[in-house]
Amino acid sequence: MEPLVDSWGREIRSVRVSVTDKCNFRCRYCMPAEGLDWLPRNEVLSFEEIERLVGLLAAMGVDEVRLTGGEPLVRRELPVLIGKLAALDGVRDLSLTTNGVLLDRLAAPLVAAGLRRINVSLDSLSHVRFAEITRRDALDRVLGGLAEAERYPELRPIKVNCVAVRGFTEAEVPALAELARRKPYVVRFIEFMPLDADEAWREDDVLSGGEIRALIEERWPLVEVPAKASSTARRFRFADGAGEIGFVNPVSEPFCSACDRIRLTADGKLRTCLFSRREWDLKEPLRAGASDAELEALLRHAVAHKELKHKISEPGFVRASRSMSQIGG
Ligand code: SAM
C-alpha cells in the first residue's frame, strides 16, 4: 500500500491507541479530583476492532504502535490485545505507557504476549508529593512495578516520564536525575501542556526542559546524544557515563514539523494532533461493515487534514476538544 502522508508532506509512522478512558489515578495536571464520566462500555472499541484498524495502518507503513489511556492496564485482558498487535505484519515497535501501579502483576504476561518497550509515568519519589500530584498513595506500588519490569531484559528501554510543573518539579529534579543514574531507566521530563480537565493550565506553569537541564547540570554535566528526526525527546547522557535523561519540550521547542503521529481514542475517533478540535469517527463505519478499502480512504482523508502545528503559545489559542485522559496521551 501507498504510505500515509499528510498535506504537509509528513509521513505518518506512529499511532497511539487509547484502550480505555478509565484511570485509577487522578493526576492534577490531567484529571479532575472527581467526576469525568467514563465512556459507556459499548462505545469502546473491541480488541478485534483495534486489531483491524492497526493492521490497516501498519499496511500503510505505520510501524510504531503505543498503547495508552486512561490507564491501559485497567483494560481487562490487555495481554490478549498485545498478542494480537504483536502478530500483525508491519508492526515493528509495540510499546505501552502506564502509571505502573498494576505492573507488578502484569509485566510477565505483557512480555510473554510480545511487549518490548514500556514508559512509566512517575512525577515524584517522595510519598507525600507523589500523593499530592496523583491524589493516590501508590508510590511503592509504582516502584514495585518498575522493579518487576526491570526483571525482563526483553523490555528495554524502560522510560520514566515526569510531567514538569513549575513550583512542583524543581524540588524533584535531583532525585529523578539520580534515579536515571542508579537504575536502567531513561528519565524524561515532559513540559506541562494545556490538556488538563480542570483547565487550570497557564503558560507560567510550564517548567521548560531547558530550565530543568540547567538544574541537573549544576551537579552532573550532560552531553547531547543524537535523536531520530521524528523523536519527541532531546536525549542527553551524563558526561560521566552514568545514565540517560531526556526532555520532551512541546511548549518551549515544538516538534510539530517532524510529527509523524496520529491517535486513536478508546471510542474509535482518529485524532491527527493532541490539540485537534476535530475528530474522525471510525467506529461507526467499522460497525456498519465498511470494507478495508473504505476504511483506508477514511484514514487517508483524515490524515490529509492533519494540522500543521499546535498553537499553544499563540494569541487566541483554543484548547483541544477533550482532555488528556480522554484522548490518550
Ligand atoms: N495512565 C497512563 C500513564 O500514566 O502514563 C497513560 C495515559 S497518561 C494520559 C500519558 C502521559 O500523559 C503520562 O505520562 C502523563 O503524565 C501525561 N500527561 C497527562 N496530562 C498531561 C499534561 N497536561 N501535560 C503533559 N503531560 C501530561
Residues whose N, C-alpha, C, O or C-beta is under 5 A from the ligand:
A	BS01	SAM	Y29 C30 T68 G69 G70 E71 T97 T98 N99 S121 N161 V163 E191 F192 M193 L195 D196 M324 S325 G329
